[in-house]
Amino acid sequence: MSASAGTALPVRASPAAAHACAVPAPVIRRFGLCDYQPTWRAMQRFTEQRDAATADEIWFLEHPPVFTLGQNASRAHLLAPGDIPVVQIDRGGQVTYHGPGQLVVYPLIDLRRLGLGIRAFVTALERSVIELAAQFGIRCECRREAPGVYVAGAKLASVGVRVRAQGAYHGLAVNVALDLAPFARINPCGLAGLRMTQLSALGGPAEVASCARLLEPVLLRALGLTAVTAA
């Protein structure tokens, strides 16, 4: 298994060192720039191989340019993909774009162990971005009918998840400082004319790595996780 910039992705779930009755500390992984398909397959394998004692993991990374379609997405929302690859995957939702300068976060979480339903999990992801943006005086909101985080009607972050045997994967994409032009080649999230925005244009951080460092503790609190095993 390999990724861009020489980063190796895990292919097996991490065993928990803690007692089976305790919630093991989540493992934080920072991968840098990773090709989409190998990362997606690694998430699937992790989720398939994990058991009740496996520590949760949270992956922070970026992807090279790619459009991803949810499992029931309509290809009619791909307006002019051009030379950007298109990958149909197993999350919910319609079409979105990933590219360098966007922070992608994959929380591989045992929802049952944390006592979280899918709606509560999605809300925790959204609210972590809202809290992050608030640190820079950026006022955001979420919409129950259209998951994600919005600023004055423009979308700042997208959320798409899949749950298999209570193990959640896929997750969150936060626009930090990227070329937003490829979003014009699609109907983002299946919504024609949806405007996109990013933290760097709103007075927030312009580096993905610094954004990840700031988001990490906020996300852990939102998920009710307080102990971290760095990796």
Beta strands, then each sheet from edge to edge (+ up, - down):
strand 1: 27-33
strand 2: 57-62
strand 3: 66-69
strand 4: 86-88
strand 5: 95-98
strand 6: 102-110
strand 7: 141-143
strand 8: 146-151
strand 9: 154-164
strand 10: 167-175
strand 11: 229-230
sheet 1: 7+ 8- 9+ 10- 6+ 2- 1- 11-
sheet 2: 4+ 3+ 5-
end
